[in-house]
Amino acid sequence: MTVLAQEILRNFDTLTNSEQLEIAMGILRRLISWDFPPLEDEDLALNADELFLALDQQELRY
């Protein structure tokens, strides 16, 4: 990630929840028009693995 992208994220973190929501919605509106390639089975499996590992960690904390 570039220094500029990191700075944008740091600034985003300082915003109020409502400001963050406005920014997120603006970004999502721009992304809708992008032409993303379909996900491969391997990509889906990796994402599922990451999700389940995160859920396991969260469950251990509770």
C-alpha positions in Angstrom: 0.0 0.0 0.0 1.3 3.4 -0.9 2.1 6.1 1.7 -0.7 8.2 0.3 -3.2 5.3 0.7 -2.0 4.7 4.3 -2.5 8.4 5.0 -6.0 8.4 3.6 -6.9 5.4 5.9 -5.4 7.1 8.9 -7.4 10.2 8.2 -10.5 8.1 7.6 -10.0 6.6 11.1 -10.2 10.1 12.7 -13.6 10.8 11.2 -16.9 10.4 13.0 -19.0 7.3 12.2 -21.4 9.3 10.0 -18.5 10.9 8.1 -16.9 7.5 7.6 -20.3 6.2 6.3 -20.5 9.1 3.8 -17.0 8.4 2.5 -17.6 4.6 2.3 -20.8 5.2 0.3 -19.0 7.6 -2.1 -16.3 5.0 -2.7 -18.8 2.2 -3.2 -20.8 4.3 -5.7 -17.6 4.7 -7.7 -16.7 1.0 -7.5 -20.1 -0.1 -8.9 -19.1 0.9 -12.4 -15.8 -1.1 -12.3 -15.6 -4.3 -14.3 -14.3 -6.9 -11.8 -13.4 -10.4 -13.1 -15.3 -13.3 -11.6 -13.8 -14.8 -8.5 -12.1 -18.2 -9.0 -12.8 -21.1 -6.7 -9.4 -20.8 -5.1 -10.0 -17.1 -4.2 -13.4 -18.0 -2.6 -11.7 -20.8 -0.6 -9.0 -18.5 0.6 -11.5 -15.8 1.6 -13.6 -18.4 3.4 -10.5 -19.7 5.3 -9.6 -16.2 6.4 -13.2 -15.5 7.5 -13.4 -18.7 9.5 -10.0 -18.1 11.2 -11.1 -14.6 12.2 -14.4 -16.0 13.6 -12.5 -18.7 15.5 -10.2 -16.0 17.0 -13.2 -13.9 18.0 -14.9 -16.9 19.5 -11.8 -17.7 21.6 -12.0 -14.1 23.1 -15.5 -14.6 24.3 
